[in-house]
Amino acid sequence: MLPGEMTLPEGILPLTGQAVNQLFQTVSVEADTWLAHELLDRLKVLQRIYFQDQSANHNCPSCGADRIIRKGWRNRVLGTSRGKIRLLVMQACCKACGRVFRPLNDMLGLPFARRFLDELVEKGIKLGTQFSFARSANSIRELTSGSISAEGIRQKIAERARSIELPDDVSGQTVMVDATKAKAGPKERGVPIHLAVTAAPGPFVAGRPSIVKKLVHLHAGGIEPLRAHLKELSPDIVVHDGGDDLAGCAKHVQRCRWHLSHQLGHYLWQDGIAHKDRGIYQDHLKTILWTGDNRKQRYDQFVKDLESFGFRTAAGHLKAAGNEAFTFLRTPEITYSTTSPLEREMRELNRRADVGVRWSTPGVENVLKVLFHYRLNLKPET
């Protein structure tokens, strides 16, 4: 063997076509071992330096005395995606009362309850917002050297949901609101999930226009928390599909033009109109909402025509929406007059929530809140 040469593990050489893969696994284990030792040593040096520099600021948590001396090290084991790592945390002793404690826990970010590093927790949370907790835990075990239980992922998502602070400045922006039901809680049909996002035109990406959306509200339950939050935010414009009354929740309220004509078919059915005949009225309403002049006058005349035909339910639906149908004509700063940008998020909501089992109400709210916070609010600007 020449000077400087290193022997390779014998197991690598006989495996035809697998030398690179086997060598990678061997080097990875060696690198992780080096990483664990390096982290342990550097953390000990850091604690010694910090304890010496800040010795005058250390006080006993029991008696408050400042006569503090070092007293060895305490083992800590944390889970990471590279496996469990061992750390040593400095202990101190109070010469006045004899209390032994760890004065550097806060500085190190190692509270007593901590069992995982943030990088493993983040992996668990991101997987848990996309898949079931059990599948997420299995994926971490199979794809990394670490492990975190399904219950651990659920708890971390709940903690993250409680810590999320949503944007509270929506001035000059268009806020879109929608709701759908999720199978959660004691009621057979579940609970409504209310979602509100801001939407504005974004830059062109790959030659196509994009939309910048930010989550401003999400909760599971009745409409009142959403109404109260909107009144607190005081947005300039709110666009909704007419499922709930949002009058007074914004300076201007716009009824989604697509939903207005689409929902007309349901009310015509209630008036006894055959399916093949409803499209004529829906197409006429679309023409009024989207093209031509004097739209409000034509709209009012259409409502009167429906009443004269005896279609009272359909006429009542359009009459109730009349004050919000043409807000976009007198509000030039509105960015969208339909909820189309929000419908994409509603499909994502249903994909994650409609999983064939019954959620708890706080559970589904936590998962969806974290999911859309990551998806919209933490999304890098394109």
C-alpha positions in Angstrom: 0.0 0.0 0.0 1.4 3.4 -1.0 1.7 6.2 1.6 -1.6 8.1 1.9 -3.7 5.3 0.7 -6.7 4.2 2.8 -8.3 0.7 2.9 -11.9 0.5 1.8 -14.4 -1.7 3.6 -14.2 -5.2 2.3 -17.9 -5.4 1.8 -17.8 -2.8 -0.9 -15.5 -4.6 -3.3 -17.5 -7.8 -4.1 -20.8 -5.9 -4.8 -20.7 -5.5 -8.6 -22.4 -2.2 -9.6 -23.1 -1.2 -6.0 -19.7 0.3 -5.0 -20.8 3.9 -5.2 -24.0 3.3 -3.2 -22.2 1.2 -0.6 -19.4 3.7 -0.2 -22.0 6.5 0.2 -23.7 4.7 3.0 -20.3 4.1 4.8 -19.2 7.7 4.4 -22.6 8.9 5.6 -22.3 7.0 8.8 -18.8 8.3 9.4 -19.9 11.9 8.7 -22.8 11.6 11.1 -20.5 10.2 13.8 -18.1 13.1 13.2 -21.0 15.6 13.3 -22.2 14.3 16.7 -18.8 14.5 18.2 -18.1 18.0 16.8 -21.5 19.3 18.0 -20.9 17.9 21.5 -17.4 19.4 21.8 -18.3 22.8 20.4 -21.3 23.1 22.6 -19.2 22.4 25.7 -16.7 25.1 24.7 -19.5 27.5 24.1 -21.0 26.9 27.5 -17.7 27.3 29.3 -17.1 30.7 27.6 -20.6 31.9 28.3 -20.6 30.8 31.9 -17.3 32.6 32.5 -18.3 35.8 30.8 -21.7 35.9 32.5 -20.8 34.5 35.9 -21.8 37.8 37.6 -25.3 37.5 36.2 -26.1 33.9 37.4 -28.3 33.7 40.5 -29.8 30.8 42.3 -33.4 30.2 41.2 -34.2 29.1 44.8 -32.6 31.6 47.2 -31.4 34.3 44.7 -27.8 34.1 45.9 -25.0 34.8 43.4 -22.4 32.4 44.9 -22.6 30.0 41.9 -20.0 27.4 40.9 -19.8 24.9 38.1 -20.9 21.3 39.0 -20.3 18.9 36.1 -22.4 18.1 33.1 -25.9 16.6 32.5 -26.6 14.3 29.6 -29.3 15.3 27.1 -30.5 13.2 24.1 -32.3 14.9 21.3 -33.9 13.4 18.2 -32.8 14.6 14.8 -33.2 13.5 11.2 -29.7 12.0 11.5 -30.6 10.0 14.5 -30.4 10.6 18.3 -27.5 12.9 19.3 -26.0 13.2 22.8 -25.4 16.6 24.3 -23.8 17.7 27.6 -25.4 20.6 29.5 -23.4 22.4 32.1 -24.7 22.3 35.7 -24.1 24.8 38.5 -24.4 24.6 42.3 -25.5 27.4 44.7 -23.0 27.5 47.6 -25.6 29.2 49.8 -28.4 26.6 49.6 -26.9 23.7 47.7 -29.4 23.9 44.8 -28.1 22.2 41.6 -29.5 23.7 38.4 -28.7 24.3 34.7 -28.2 28.1 34.2 -27.7 27.9 30.5 -30.9 26.1 29.4 -32.5 29.3 28.1 -29.4 30.4 26.3 -29.0 27.0 24.6 -32.7 26.7 23.7 -33.0 23.4 25.7 -36.0 23.6 28.0 -36.7 20.4 30.0 -39.5 19.3 27.8 -37.5 19.5 24.5 -36.9 16.1 22.9 -36.3 17.0 19.2 -34.3 19.6 17.2 -36.3 22.1 15.2 -35.3 20.6 11.8 -37.0 17.2 12.7 -40.0 19.0 14.0 -40.3 21.0 10.8 -40.2 17.9 8.7 -42.9 16.3 10.9 -45.2 19.4 10.7 -44.8 19.8 6.9 -45.6 16.1 6.3 -48.4 16.2 8.9 -50.2 19.0 7.0 -50.1 16.9 3.8 -50.8 13.3 5.0 -52.2 11.4 7.9 -50.1 11.6 11.1 -49.3 7.9 11.0 -48.2 8.1 7.4 -46.1 11.1 8.2 -44.4 9.3 11.1 -43.7 6.3 8.9 -42.2 8.5 6.2 -39.8 10.1 8.6 -38.7 6.7 9.9 -38.2 5.4 6.3 -36.5 8.4 4.8 -34.4 9.7 7.6 -32.5 8.2 10.6 -34.8 9.9 13.0 -38.2 9.1 14.3 -41.2 11.0 15.8 -44.5 9.4 16.7 -47.9 10.2 15.0 -49.1 11.7 18.3 -45.9 13.7 18.5 -46.6 15.2 15.1 -50.2 16.0 16.1 -48.9 17.8 19.2 -46.3 19.8 17.3 -48.9 20.9 14.8 -51.2 22.1 17.6 -48.4 24.0 19.2 -47.5 25.6 15.9 -51.1 26.6 15.2 -51.3 28.4 18.6 -48.2 30.4 17.8 -49.2 31.5 14.3 -49.8 35.3 13.9 -51.8 36.1 10.8 -51.5 39.4 8.9 -53.7 42.1 10.4 -53.1 44.9 7.8 -55.4 44.4 4.8 -55.8 48.1 3.9 -56.3 48.6 0.2 -56.5 44.9 -0.5 -59.3 42.6 -1.7 -60.3 39.9 0.8 -62.0 36.8 -0.4 -64.2 34.7 1.9 -65.6 31.2 1.5 -66.6 28.2 3.6 -67.1 24.4 3.3 -68.0 21.6 5.6 -65.5 19.2 7.1 -66.4 15.9 8.8 -65.6 17.0 12.3 -67.3 17.4 15.6 -70.5 15.6 16.9 -72.8 16.7 14.0 -73.3 14.2 11.2 -72.5 16.7 8.4 -69.6 18.1 10.3 -68.6 21.7 10.9 -68.1 24.6 8.5 -64.5 25.8 7.9 -64.3 29.5 7.1 -61.4 30.7 5.1 -60.4 34.3 4.2 -57.4 35.3 2.1 -56.2 38.4 0.4 -55.6 38.2 -3.4 -53.7 40.5 -5.7 -52.1 40.1 -9.2 -48.5 38.8 -8.9 -45.6 38.7 -11.3 -45.5 36.6 -14.5 -44.0 33.2 -13.8 -43.0 31.1 -16.8 -44.9 33.5 -19.1 -48.2 33.2 -17.1 -49.7 35.7 -14.6 -49.6 34.6 -10.9 -51.7 35.6 -7.9 -50.3 36.5 -4.6 -52.5 35.2 -1.8 -52.2 35.6 2.0 -54.2 33.8 4.7 -55.9 36.3 7.1 -58.4 34.1 8.8 -59.3 30.4 9.3 -61.5 28.8 11.9 -63.9 25.8 12.3 -67.4 26.6 13.6 -70.1 29.3 13.1 -69.8 32.5 11.1 -69.7 34.9 14.0 -65.9 34.7 14.6 -65.3 35.5 10.9 -67.7 38.5 11.0 -66.0 39.8 14.1 -62.5 39.4 12.7 -63.5 41.1 9.4 -64.9 44.1 11.3 -61.7 44.3 13.3 -59.6 44.2 10.1 -61.9 46.7 8.4 -60.9 45.7 4.8 -61.8 47.9 1.9 -63.3 45.1 -0.2 -64.7 41.7 0.6 -65.8 39.3 -2.1 -68.0 36.3 -1.2 -70.3 33.7 -2.8 -73.4 34.7 -0.9 -73.4 31.8 1.5 -73.4 34.1 4.5 -74.5 37.7 5.1 -71.3 39.8 5.3 -72.9 43.3 5.1 -71.1 45.7 7.3 -67.9 43.6 7.4 -66.1 45.9 4.9 -66.4 49.2 3.2 -67.5 47.5 0.0 -69.0 44.0 -0.4 -69.0 42.3 -3.8 -71.1 39.2 -4.6 -69.1 36.7 -6.7 -70.4 37.1 -10.3 -69.8 33.5 -11.2 -71.7 32.1 -8.2 -74.6 34.5 -8.8 -75.4 33.0 -12.2 -74.4 29.5 -11.2 -76.7 29.5 -8.1 -79.6 30.8 -10.1 -80.0 27.3 -11.5 -80.8 25.9 -8.1 -83.4 28.6 -7.4 -85.0 28.0 -10.8 -85.2 24.3 -9.9 -87.1 25.3 -6.7 -89.5 27.3 -9.0 -90.1 24.1 -11.0 -88.1 24.9 -14.1 -86.8 21.9 -16.0 -83.0 21.5 -16.2 -83.0 22.0 -20.0 -84.7 25.4 -19.7 -82.6 26.8 -16.9 -79.5 27.6 -19.0 -81.4 30.3 -21.0 -82.0 32.3 -17.9 -78.5 31.7 -16.5 -76.8 32.7 -19.8 -78.9 35.9 -19.9 -77.8 36.8 -16.3 -74.2 36.2 -17.3 -74.5 38.6 -20.2 -75.9 41.2 -17.9 -73.2 40.7 -15.3 -70.3 40.7 -17.7 -71.0 42.8 -20.7 -72.7 45.9 -21.9 -73.8 49.2 -20.4 -76.6 50.0 -17.9 -76.0 46.7 -16.2 -77.8 47.6 -13.0 -80.9 48.7 -14.9 -80.9 45.6 -17.0 -80.4 43.5 -13.9 -83.4 45.0 -12.2 -85.5 44.5 -15.3 -84.5 40.8 -15.4 -85.6 40.4 -11.8 -89.0 42.0 -12.7 -89.3 39.6 -15.6 -88.7 36.6 -13.4 -91.4 37.8 -11.0 -93.8 38.2 -13.8 -93.1 34.7 -14.9 -93.9 33.5 -11.4 -90.3 32.5 -10.5 -90.5 34.1 -7.1 -87.6 32.1 -5.5 -85.2 33.0 -8.3 -86.3 36.6 -8.3 -85.9 36.8 -4.5 -82.4 35.4 -4.8 -81.3 38.1 -7.3 -83.1 40.9 -5.5 -81.3 40.1 -2.3 -78.0 40.2 -4.1 -78.7 43.3 -6.1 -76.9 45.8 -3.8 -73.7 43.7 -4.0 -73.7 42.5 -7.6 -72.1 45.6 -9.2 -69.8 46.8 -6.5 -66.9 46.3 -8.9 -68.3 49.0 -11.3 -68.0 51.7 -8.6 -64.9 50.4 -6.9 -62.0 50.5 -9.4 -59.4 49.4 -6.9 -61.1 45.9 -6.6 -58.7 43.3 -8.0 -61.2 40.4 -8.5 -65.0 40.3 -8.6 -65.2 36.5 -8.3 -63.9 34.1 -5.8 -62.0 32.1 -8.4 -58.5 32.6 -6.8 -59.9 31.3 -3.5 -61.5 28.2 -5.1 -58.1 26.7 -5.7 -57.4 26.9 -1.9 -60.8 25.4 -1.2 -59.9 22.3 -3.3 -56.7 22.0 -1.2 -58.7 22.3 2.0 -61.1 19.6 0.9 -58.1 17.4 -0.2 -56.6 17.5 3.3 -59.8 17.5 5.4 -61.9 14.9 3.5 -60.0 11.8 4.5 -62.8 9.4 5.3 -62.5 9.8 9.1 -64.0 12.2 11.6 -61.8 14.9 13.0 -62.1 16.7 16.3 -63.0 20.3 15.6 -59.8 21.8 17.1 -57.8 19.1 15.3 -59.0 19.9 11.8 -58.7 23.7 12.5 -55.1 23.3 13.7 -54.0 21.2 10.6 -55.7 23.5 8.1 -54.4 26.7 9.8 -50.8 25.5 9.7 -51.2 24.1 6.1 -52.4 27.4 4.7 -50.0 29.5 6.7 -47.1 27.5 5.2 -48.8 27.4 1.8 -49.6 31.1 1.5 -47.9 33.2 4.2 -44.5 31.6 4.1 -44.4 31.0 0.4 -41.4 32.7 -1.1 -42.2 35.7 -3.3 -41.8 34.6 -7.0 
